[in-house]
Amino acid sequence: MKYFSKITRGNIYLSPLNAEDYEILTKWLNDDRISDWVNNTKAILSLTSEKAFLENISRNEDSTIKALAIIKKEGDKFLWIVDLSRINYIDQIATLWISIWEFEEHNKWYGTDAINAILLYWFHTLNLRNIDLHVYSFNENAIRCYQKVWFKEYWRRKETHYCNWKFRDEIYMDITKTEREEKNN
Ligand SMILES: CC(C)(COP(=O)(O)OP(=O)(O)OC[C@H]1O[C@@H](n2cnc3c(N)ncnc32)[C@H](O)[C@@H]1OP(=O)(O)O)[C@@H](O)C(=O)NCCC(=O)NCCS
């Protein structure tokens, strides 16, 4: 078995990462239909770099990062990683990062399901209070997905991201445990 269902929601479950997934990871990270959205086009990402990244993160030795694989229930297919970084247990804050890398798998609600599943784990199991994220202003799919799970813009830094001949804005969004509980009631 490669994946183990830790949290489930809709058509996906979240599993501990499998370090053997570095080859598919490298393929997706180099997909130019997606890489602009996450500022990856400028980077050169190889099998060697992604093998090291995945081996490192899947050991779970860094207490400020918690990463899980998003797995499509149908066929137990690895879609990508949802992770929480910069975890600060005193202030109870952290930052979300998510990607569904295979282009054909976008817009099927896997992102919404994965964030809903992980928010429950972070707010209730890890007892965090505020989760934030940042997204580029032209990534409309991602912004819409975050709005669907009640993240709200709290800050915008203008023209800080250069991409395809233009300078774009960076948008910062967040949600608190209280806001999330109100929405669930
Ligand atoms: C961002 C991401 C995680 C969202 O996951 P997803 O499974 O595609 O999202 P969902 O299907 O749950 O929701 C997407 C929503 O955006 C909408 N959408 C898609 N393209 C859109 C566009 N151009 N403008 C506005 N809304 C758009 C969809 O219709 C859907 O909303 P709906 O359910 O109301 O119809 C995923 O697309 C992804 O990994 N993208 C590439 C990497 C990336 O950008 N990561 C985020 C970095 S901040």
The ligand as an SDF file (V2000), in Angstrom:
LIG
                    3D

 48 50  0  0  0  0  0  0  0  0999 V2000
   -6.0850   25.9870   -6.7810 C   0  0  0  0  0  0  0  0  0  0  0  0
   -6.5300   24.5350   -6.7180 C   0  0  0  0  0  0  0  0  0  0  0  0
   -5.9170   23.8510   -5.4940 C   0  0  0  0  0  0  0  0  0  0  0  0
   -8.0620   24.5100   -6.6220 C   0  0  0  0  0  0  0  0  0  0  0  0
   -8.4870   23.1700   -6.6120 O   0  0  0  0  0  0  0  0  0  0  0  0
   -9.6940   22.7240   -7.5450 P   0  0  0  0  0  0  0  0  0  0  0  0
   -9.9740   21.3010   -7.1930 O   0  0  0  0  0  0  0  0  0  0  0  0
   -9.3960   23.0400   -8.9550 O   0  0  0  0  0  0  0  0  0  0  0  0
  -10.8420   23.7150   -7.0060 O   0  0  0  0  0  0  0  0  0  0  0  0
  -12.4210   23.4740   -6.9220 P   0  0  0  0  0  0  0  0  0  0  0  0
  -12.8950   22.6370   -8.0590 O   0  0  0  0  0  0  0  0  0  0  0  0
  -12.7360   22.9770   -5.5520 O   0  0  0  0  0  0  0  0  0  0  0  0
  -12.9690   24.9730   -7.0500 O   0  0  0  0  0  0  0  0  0  0  0  0
  -12.5690   25.7840   -8.1100 C   0  0  0  0  0  0  0  0  0  0  0  0
  -13.5970   26.8600   -8.3690 C   0  0  0  0  0  0  0  0  0  0  0  0
  -13.0350   27.8700   -9.2300 O   0  0  0  0  0  0  0  0  0  0  0  0
  -13.9100   28.0950  -10.3150 C   0  0  0  0  0  0  0  0  0  0  0  0
  -13.1010   28.5680  -11.4290 N   0  0  0  0  0  0  0  0  0  0  0  0
  -12.3340   27.8800  -12.2850 C   0  0  0  0  0  0  0  0  0  0  0  0
  -11.7310   28.6970  -13.1520 N   0  0  0  0  0  0  0  0  0  0  0  0
  -12.1300   29.9640  -12.8310 C   0  0  0  0  0  0  0  0  0  0  0  0
  -11.8780   31.2580  -13.3580 C   0  0  0  0  0  0  0  0  0  0  0  0
  -11.0660   31.4370  -14.4030 N   0  0  0  0  0  0  0  0  0  0  0  0
  -12.4680   32.3300  -12.7670 N   0  0  0  0  0  0  0  0  0  0  0  0
  -13.2770   32.1830  -11.6860 C   0  0  0  0  0  0  0  0  0  0  0  0
  -13.5710   30.9580  -11.1450 N   0  0  0  0  0  0  0  0  0  0  0  0
  -12.9990   29.8820  -11.7100 C   0  0  0  0  0  0  0  0  0  0  0  0
  -14.5710   26.7620  -10.5300 C   0  0  0  0  0  0  0  0  0  0  0  0
  -15.7330   26.8720  -11.2920 O   0  0  0  0  0  0  0  0  0  0  0  0
  -14.8400   26.3590   -9.0740 C   0  0  0  0  0  0  0  0  0  0  0  0
  -15.9140   27.0870   -8.5100 O   0  0  0  0  0  0  0  0  0  0  0  0
  -17.4210   26.5120   -8.4450 P   0  0  0  0  0  0  0  0  0  0  0  0
  -17.3740   25.2330   -7.6920 O   0  0  0  0  0  0  0  0  0  0  0  0
  -18.1760   27.5880   -7.7450 O   0  0  0  0  0  0  0  0  0  0  0  0
  -17.8640   26.2980   -9.8490 O   0  0  0  0  0  0  0  0  0  0  0  0
   -6.0930   23.7670   -7.9920 C   0  0  0  0  0  0  0  0  0  0  0  0
   -6.7930   24.2270   -9.1080 O   0  0  0  0  0  0  0  0  0  0  0  0
   -4.6070   23.8390   -8.2720 C   0  0  0  0  0  0  0  0  0  0  0  0
   -3.8520   23.0750   -7.6870 O   0  0  0  0  0  0  0  0  0  0  0  0
   -4.1440   24.7220   -9.1710 N   0  0  0  0  0  0  0  0  0  0  0  0
   -2.7430   24.7850   -9.5630 C   0  0  0  0  0  0  0  0  0  0  0  0
   -1.7900   25.2190   -8.4830 C   0  0  0  0  0  0  0  0  0  0  0  0
   -2.2780   26.4410   -7.7210 C   0  0  0  0  0  0  0  0  0  0  0  0
   -2.6660   27.4430   -8.3100 O   0  0  0  0  0  0  0  0  0  0  0  0
   -2.2210   26.3550   -6.3860 N   0  0  0  0  0  0  0  0  0  0  0  0
   -2.6370   27.4320   -5.4930 C   0  0  0  0  0  0  0  0  0  0  0  0
   -1.5310   28.3490   -5.1810 C   0  0  0  0  0  0  0  0  0  0  0  0
   -2.0470   29.7040   -4.1710 S   0  0  0  0  0  0  0  0  0  0  0  0
  1  2  1  0
  2  3  1  0
  2  4  1  0
  2 36  1  0
  4  5  1  0
  5  6  1  0
  6  7  2  0
  6  8  1  0
  6  9  1  0
  9 10  1  0
 10 11  2  0
 10 12  1  0
 10 13  1  0
 13 14  1  0
 14 15  1  0
 15 16  1  0
 15 30  1  0
 16 17  1  0
 17 18  1  0
 17 28  1  0
 18 19  1  0
 18 27  1  0
 19 20  2  0
 20 21  1  0
 21 22  1  0
 21 27  2  0
 22 23  1  0
 22 24  2  0
 24 25  1  0
 25 26  2  0
 26 27  1  0
 28 29  1  0
 28 30  1  0
 30 31  1  0
 31 32  1  0
 32 33  2  0
 32 34  1  0
 32 35  1  0
 36 37  1  0
 36 38  1  0
 38 39  2  0
 38 40  1  0
 40 41  1  0
 41 42  1  0
 42 43  1  0
 43 44  2  0
 43 45  1  0
 45 46  1  0
 46 47  1  0
 47 48  1  0
M  END
$$$$
